[in-house]
């Protein structure tokens, strides 16, 4: 009679191989998912900046998200991401703006324990938000492009 089934050694080898593949694949997958979420935030900020420029051309000043929806054609109830909250801070006389995307909805996006908040301003500077201003980091934004 022939032997049927697998030996314990064969099963353990398969388990070890699956474990090694999982150790490689899971961090790669989570990194891809985080990069995709970040790319979504950057796209939302670029959209807001585009509508801000349209609002400035038509009204002579920048506007809040509500004003962009009402006056510049930004889609109503603009919520581009469930993972980031988009906010706009206007400067003196509404002649400048800083739009930012902060992690929200339970999503944690940080670098060395510091939350990563993407930002773009009326001068076109891109990077992260630092003390209410844009800390220029164009390489961070470039790394998110497909």
Secondary structure by P-SEA (a helix, b strand, c coil): cccccccaaaaaaaaaaaaaaaaacaaaaaaaaaaaaaaaaaaaaaaaaaaaaaaaaaccccccaaaaaacccccccccccccbbbbbbbcccccbbbbbcccccccccccccbbbbbbccccccccccccccccccaaaaaaacc
